[in-house]
Amino acid sequence: MLVSATHSPAATYGDHVQDLAAATLPQVISNIRDWIVGILAGLATLFLTIGGLRYVMAGGDPSEVEKAKGALKSSAVGYVLAVLAPALVSILQGIVGAG
C-alpha cells in the first residue's frame, strides 16, 4: 500500500480556504451571476412544464387554457431574464467599477 505524504486532506482544505480568501470582487459577482442564471433557467423550465401540462389537460376549458397561457408567458419572461442577466451584471459592474 502506497501512502502519499505530498497531498494530505488538510493541505487541500487549507488551499481551498486560501482560494476563497483570495476571491476578488469580479469573481464573486461572476459566481453570483452564474447562480442567478441557473435559478432563473430552472424556474422558467418549471413554469414551461406546468404551462404545457395545464394546456394539455385543459380539455377545452377556457379558464384552464388562460391559466396555462399565463404559465407559458411566465416561463418566457424567465428565459428572457436568464439570457439578459449576464448583460445586466456587466452593466452593474461598470457602474460599481468592479469590472
C-alpha positions in Angstrom: 0.0 0.0 0.0 1.4 3.4 -1.0 0.9 6.4 1.1 1.4 9.8 -0.4 2.8 12.3 2.0 2.7 15.2 -0.5 -1.0 15.6 -0.7 -2.9 15.4 2.5 -6.6 16.3 3.1 -5.5 19.1 5.5 -3.4 20.7 2.8 -6.3 20.5 0.4 -8.6 22.1 2.8 -6.1 24.9 3.6 -5.6 25.6 -0.1 -9.3 25.8 -0.6 -9.7 28.3 2.2 -6.9 30.4 0.8 -8.6 30.3 -2.7 -11.8 31.6 -1.1 -10.0 34.4 0.8 -8.3 35.5 -2.4 -11.5 35.8 -4.4 -11.8 39.2 -6.0 -15.0 41.2 -6.3 -15.3 40.4 -10.1 -15.1 36.7 -9.3 -17.7 36.9 -6.6 -20.0 38.9 -9.0 -19.4 36.3 -11.7 -20.3 33.5 -9.3 -23.5 35.3 -8.2 -24.4 35.9 -11.9 -24.0 32.2 -12.7 -26.2 31.2 -9.7 -28.9 33.7 -10.8 -28.9 32.4 -14.4 -29.2 28.8 -13.2 -32.0 29.6 -10.9 -33.9 31.6 -13.5 -33.5 29.0 -16.1 -34.6 26.3 -13.7 -37.7 28.2 -12.7 -38.5 29.1 -16.3 -38.3 25.4 -17.2 -40.6 24.5 -14.3 -43.2 27.1 -15.5 -42.9 25.8 -19.0 -43.6 22.3 -17.9 -46.5 23.4 -15.7 -47.9 25.5 -18.5 -47.6 22.7 -21.0 -49.2 20.2 -18.7 -52.1 22.6 -17.9 -52.6 23.3 -21.6 -52.8 19.6 -22.5 -55.0 18.8 -19.5 -57.4 21.8 -20.0 -59.8 19.8 -22.1 -61.1 22.9 -23.8 -62.0 24.7 -20.6 -61.3 28.4 -21.3 -60.3 29.3 -17.8 -57.7 26.5 -17.6 -56.4 27.4 -21.1 -55.8 31.0 -19.8 -54.0 29.7 -16.7 -51.8 27.6 -19.0 -51.1 30.6 -21.2 -50.2 32.6 -18.1 -47.7 30.0 -17.0 -46.2 29.8 -20.5 -45.8 33.6 -20.5 -44.1 33.5 -17.2 -41.7 30.9 -18.5 -40.9 33.2 -21.5 -40.2 36.1 -19.1 -37.9 33.8 -17.0 -35.9 32.7 -20.1 -35.5 36.3 -21.2 -34.3 37.3 -17.8 -31.9 34.4 -17.7 -30.4 35.5 -21.1 -30.2 39.1 -20.1 -28.8 38.5 -16.6 -25.1 38.5 -17.7 -25.6 41.8 -19.5 -27.3 43.4 -16.5 -24.5 42.2 -14.2 -21.9 43.6 -16.6 -23.7 47.0 -16.6 -23.7 46.9 -12.8 -20.0 46.0 -12.7 -19.4 49.1 -14.9 -21.4 51.3 -12.5 -19.7 49.9 -9.4 -16.3 50.0 -11.0 -15.6 46.3 -10.3 -15.0 45.4 -14.0 
